[in-house]
């Protein structure tokens, strides 16, 4: 793997996690990120089960992640008068270890910045594959050629669009949108529903978190003011404290709105270009995205090293090893769970958290999904092959 050059698009979680392992296996890694700098704070993400913990431990960051964990937050579900209806336990929403996305990204950056070239404030504009590499042009930087290119740039992946085709072919809208808003609010850990709409305060996602049913909306993803207006319009006439929260949205310090969608890909690679994390198997708010990204980075890098850099063998092995594990991202949608469409369905959802047997069965299922992969010890296997 020495002298193999790899360009990774995306500096959130999947990209730096992959850079960590590729550096360890001798690659020369460049990470390009559209944002001008690492994004601080952000919504909470989580890890579940022994598989996630094992990868973090092999990276040497498990204890550092634990030191930065949020501790989780119970969500008290209330009616329009603020009366308690049910409680969503912290371990359901936050897994075994919950950490802010920005804190995890900063930790991974610290672990990799000394051996990885990071280019912020730039983006890939074209990919041209040849027999010996991928010629890449950028918005700002001069063109360069890399042996391999990895799209770790999220559900709206630019690399996937350039190498595979338009997003409309691979991303399925699931009928809901969500929004995160940094606003001042006193109450925390409270969640309110009415048919097709949810509003939460102080939970694991952001100071204010919204999910609402909708037809597909047409808007510019860079037009934050328009997105704020969409949220305000979607919650007109809502009860509880929603009017108070919505009134603060136009002045929110940080704001993000996106669809709840699922990536549906027949394969993860095209020639020398491969996808990782949400770009390959994203399911918005599905609860496993961060674990899939970190484990996927471990498997992809390990298979590349085990194949001696032969991307054709490695990409095939990566997909064979990972597609079954990623099946959790191909199932269901968080939208109907977080914002049920009728009052009856809201009551049924709440009942899940009142009935211990039902709740325990769901927790066992999530634990099974999180550990449903045979995790090879790639570093040991590769060291053994070098000795022999």
C-alpha positions in Angstrom: 0.0 0.0 0.0 3.0 2.3 0.3 2.9 5.2 -2.3 -0.8 4.5 -3.0 -2.4 7.9 -3.2 -6.0 8.2 -2.1 -8.4 11.2 -2.2 -11.2 11.2 0.2 -14.1 13.7 -0.2 -15.7 14.5 3.2 -14.1 15.4 6.6 -16.9 14.6 8.9 -16.7 11.1 10.4 -16.3 8.4 7.6 -13.6 10.3 5.8 -11.2 10.9 8.7 -11.9 7.4 10.1 -10.8 5.9 6.7 -7.8 8.2 6.6 -6.7 6.9 10.0 -6.5 3.3 8.7 -5.1 4.1 5.3 -2.3 6.1 6.9 -1.5 3.1 9.1 -1.3 0.9 6.1 1.1 3.3 4.3 -1.1 5.2 1.9 -0.7 8.9 1.1 -4.1 10.4 1.9 -5.7 13.8 1.0 -9.1 14.8 2.4 -11.0 17.5 0.7 -13.9 19.2 2.5 -16.4 21.7 1.1 -16.8 23.5 4.4 -14.2 26.1 5.3 -13.4 24.3 8.6 -14.4 21.5 10.8 -18.0 21.8 11.9 -18.2 22.2 15.6 -21.0 21.0 17.9 -23.9 19.5 15.8 -26.3 16.8 16.6 -25.4 13.8 18.8 -24.3 10.5 17.3 -23.9 7.2 18.9 -22.3 3.8 19.0 -24.0 0.5 19.9 -22.6 -2.9 20.8 -19.3 -4.7 20.8 -18.6 -4.3 17.1 -18.6 -0.5 17.3 -16.6 -0.5 20.5 -14.1 -3.0 19.1 -13.3 -0.8 16.1 -13.0 2.3 18.3 -10.7 0.3 20.6 -8.5 -0.9 17.7 -8.2 2.8 16.6 -7.1 3.6 20.1 -9.8 6.3 20.6 -12.4 4.4 22.7 -11.5 6.1 26.0 -11.2 9.5 24.3 -14.7 9.1 22.9 -16.0 8.1 26.3 -14.4 11.2 27.9 -16.3 13.3 25.4 -19.7 11.5 25.6 -22.8 13.5 26.4 -24.2 11.1 28.9 -27.5 10.9 27.0 -30.9 12.5 27.6 -34.3 10.9 28.4 -37.0 12.3 26.2 -40.3 13.0 28.1 -43.2 12.9 25.6 -45.9 15.4 26.5 -49.3 16.5 25.3 -50.4 20.0 24.3 -50.8 20.9 28.0 -47.3 19.7 28.9 -48.6 16.6 30.7 -46.3 13.6 30.7 -47.4 10.7 28.4 -44.3 8.4 28.2 -40.5 8.5 28.4 -38.0 7.6 25.6 -35.0 6.4 27.6 -31.6 7.8 26.8 -30.1 4.4 25.9 -32.8 4.0 23.1 -31.9 7.3 21.4 -28.3 7.5 22.4 -26.9 3.9 22.2 -24.1 2.8 24.5 -22.0 5.9 23.9 -23.4 9.2 22.7 -21.1 12.0 21.5 -21.6 15.3 19.6 -20.8 14.9 15.9 -18.5 17.9 16.0 -16.6 16.5 19.0 -16.1 13.1 17.2 -15.0 14.8 14.0 -12.5 17.0 16.0 -11.1 13.9 17.7 -10.6 12.0 14.4 -9.0 15.1 12.9 -6.5 15.3 15.8 -5.7 11.6 15.2 -5.0 12.1 11.5 -4.0 15.7 10.8 -0.3 14.9 11.3 -0.2 12.3 8.5 -3.1 13.5 6.2 -3.4 16.4 3.9 -6.6 18.3 4.7 -8.0 20.8 2.1 -10.9 22.8 3.4 -13.1 25.1 1.5 -12.8 23.2 -1.8 -14.8 20.6 -3.7 -14.3 18.1 -6.6 -15.7 19.3 -10.0 -14.8 16.3 -12.2 -13.5 12.8 -12.1 -11.8 11.2 -15.1 -10.8 7.6 -14.7 -7.8 6.2 -16.6 -6.0 2.9 -16.6 -3.6 4.2 -14.0 -5.6 6.5 -11.8 -8.3 9.1 -11.4 -7.7 12.7 -12.7 -9.5 15.1 -10.4 -10.3 18.8 -10.9 -11.3 21.1 -8.1 -13.2 24.3 -7.7 -10.1 26.1 -6.3 -7.1 23.8 -6.2 -5.0 22.7 -9.3 -5.9 19.4 -10.9 -4.3 16.3 -9.5 -4.3 12.5 -10.2 -4.9 9.9 -7.5 -4.8 6.1 -7.5 -8.2 5.9 -5.8 -11.0 8.3 -4.9 -13.4 7.7 -2.0 -16.8 9.5 -1.6 -17.4 9.9 2.2 -19.4 13.0 1.6 -22.8 12.1 2.9 -26.2 11.3 1.6 -26.0 14.1 -1.0 -22.6 12.8 -2.2 -20.9 14.9 -4.8 -18.5 12.0 -5.6 -21.5 9.6 -6.1 -23.1 12.1 -8.5 -19.9 12.5 -10.6 -19.0 8.8 -10.7 -22.4 7.0 -10.6 -24.9 9.5 -11.9 -27.7 11.9 -10.6 -28.8 11.7 -7.0 -32.4 11.1 -8.2 -31.3 7.6 -9.3 -30.0 6.5 -5.9 -31.6 8.5 -3.1 -35.3 7.8 -2.3 -37.3 10.4 -0.5 -39.2 8.9 2.4 -42.0 11.5 3.0 -40.6 13.5 5.9 -38.2 16.4 6.6 -36.2 17.2 9.7 -34.7 20.4 11.1 -32.1 21.2 13.8 -32.1 24.7 15.3 -29.7 26.4 17.8 -32.1 28.5 19.7 -32.4 29.6 23.4 -35.0 27.4 25.2 -35.4 26.7 28.9 -37.0 23.3 29.0 -34.9 20.2 28.0 -35.6 16.6 27.1 -39.2 17.2 26.1 -40.9 15.9 22.9 -44.3 16.8 21.6 -46.3 15.2 18.8 -49.4 15.9 16.8 -50.3 14.0 13.6 -47.5 14.3 11.1 -45.4 16.7 13.2 -42.9 16.4 16.1 -41.0 19.1 18.0 -38.4 18.4 20.7 -36.4 20.5 23.1 -33.0 19.7 24.6 -32.7 16.2 23.2 -29.7 14.5 21.6 -30.0 16.2 18.3 -30.0 19.9 19.0 -31.6 22.5 21.3 -34.6 22.3 19.0 -35.4 19.4 16.8 -38.3 19.0 14.3 -39.7 16.3 12.1 -42.6 16.8 9.8 -44.4 14.9 7.0 -44.4 16.6 3.6 -44.5 16.2 -0.1 -41.1 16.6 -1.7 -40.0 20.2 -1.4 -38.0 22.2 -3.9 -35.4 24.5 -2.4 -31.7 25.5 -2.6 -29.7 23.5 -0.1 -27.5 26.6 0.5 -30.5 29.0 1.0 -30.8 28.8 4.8 -33.4 31.7 5.0 -35.7 29.8 2.6 -35.3 26.6 4.7 -36.2 28.5 7.9 -39.4 29.8 6.1 -40.2 26.2 5.1 -40.0 25.1 8.8 -42.1 28.0 10.0 -44.8 27.3 7.4 -44.9 23.6 8.2 -45.7 24.3 11.9 -48.4 26.9 11.5 -51.2 26.2 13.9 -49.3 23.7 16.0 -49.9 23.5 19.8 -47.9 23.2 22.9 -44.8 25.5 22.9 -44.3 25.2 19.2 -45.3 28.9 18.4 -42.7 30.1 20.9 -40.0 27.9 19.3 -40.9 28.7 15.7 -40.8 32.4 16.5 -37.1 32.0 17.3 -36.2 30.0 14.2 -35.5 33.1 11.9 -32.7 34.1 14.3 -31.3 30.6 15.0 -27.5 30.7 15.4 -27.2 27.5 13.5 -29.8 25.8 11.4 -30.1 22.7 9.2 -33.0 21.3 7.3 -33.0 18.1 5.1 -35.2 15.4 3.8 -35.4 12.0 5.5 -34.2 9.8 2.6 -32.5 6.5 2.0 -29.6 5.6 -0.4 -30.4 2.6 -2.6 -27.3 1.5 -4.5 -26.7 -1.8 -6.4 -22.9 -1.5 -5.8 -20.5 0.6 -3.8 -17.8 1.2 -6.4 -17.2 2.3 -10.0 -13.7 1.5 -11.2 -11.3 3.3 -8.9 -14.0 5.2 -7.1 -15.7 3.8 -4.0 -18.4 5.1 -1.6 -18.3 5.0 2.2 -20.8 5.8 4.9 -24.0 7.7 4.1 -22.9 8.2 0.5 -23.2 4.4 0.1 -25.8 3.3 2.6 -27.3 6.3 4.3 -30.8 6.3 6.0 -31.5 9.6 7.6 -31.9 9.5 11.4 -31.9 5.7 11.1 -29.7 5.4 14.3 -26.8 3.4 12.8 -25.1 5.9 10.5 -22.1 6.7 12.5 -21.4 3.1 13.5 -21.8 2.0 9.8 -19.3 4.8 8.8 -16.6 3.9 11.3 -16.9 0.1 10.8 -17.1 0.6 7.0 -13.9 2.6 7.1 -12.2 -0.1 9.0 -13.4 -2.8 6.6 -12.6 -0.8 3.4 -9.1 0.1 4.5 -8.5 -3.4 5.8 -9.5 -5.1 2.5 -7.4 -2.6 0.5 -4.4 -3.5 2.7 -5.1 -7.2 2.6 -5.3 -7.1 -1.3 -2.0 -5.2 -1.5 -3.8 -2.1 -2.9 -5.6 -4.1 -5.7 -8.7 -2.0 -5.7 -10.7 -4.4 -7.8 -10.3 -7.2 -5.3 -10.6 -4.9 -2.3 -13.7 -3.2 -3.4 -15.4 -6.5 -4.1 -14.4 -7.9 -0.7 -15.5 -4.7 1.0 -19.0 -5.0 -0.5 -19.2 -8.7 0.2 -18.3 -8.2 3.8 -20.4 -5.1 4.4 -23.6 -5.3 2.4 -25.3 -7.7 4.9 -24.2 -5.5 7.8 -25.5 -2.4 6.1 -29.0 -4.0 5.6 -30.3 -2.1 8.6 -29.9 1.1 6.6 -32.2 -0.3 3.9 -35.1 -0.9 6.2 -37.8 1.4 7.3 -37.7 5.1 8.0 -37.4 7.2 11.2 -40.1 9.7 9.9 -43.2 7.7 10.8 -41.8 6.7 14.2 -40.8 10.2 15.2 -43.8 11.9 13.6 -46.7 9.4 13.4 -49.4 10.3 10.9 -52.4 9.9 13.2 -53.3 10.3 16.9 -53.8 6.6 17.2 -50.3 5.9 15.9 -48.8 8.4 18.3 -50.5 6.5 21.2 -49.2 3.2 19.8 -45.7 4.5 19.5 -45.8 5.9 23.1 -47.1 2.5 24.3 -43.8 0.9 23.2 -42.0 2.8 26.0 -44.6 1.9 28.6 -44.4 -1.9 27.9 -41.1 -3.2 29.1 -41.2 -6.4 27.2 -41.8 -4.6 23.9 -39.1 -2.1 24.6 -36.6 -4.8 25.6 -37.4 -6.8 22.4 -36.7 -3.7 20.3 -33.4 -3.0 22.2 -32.3 -6.6 21.5 -33.0 -6.2 17.8 -31.0 -3.0 17.6 -28.1 -4.7 19.4 -28.3 -7.6 16.9 -28.2 -5.2 13.9 -25.2 -3.3 15.4 -23.1 -6.5 15.8 -24.2 -8.5 12.7 -20.8 -8.7 11.0 -17.7 -10.9 11.4 -15.1 -8.4 12.2 -11.7 -9.4 10.9 -8.6 -8.3 12.8 -7.0 -6.7 9.7 -3.9 -5.3 11.4 -2.9 -8.7 12.9 -3.6 -10.5 9.6 -1.5 -8.0 7.6 1.4 -8.1 10.1 1.3 -11.9 10.0 1.5 -11.9 6.2 4.5 -9.6 6.4 6.3 -11.9 8.8 5.6 -15.0 6.8 
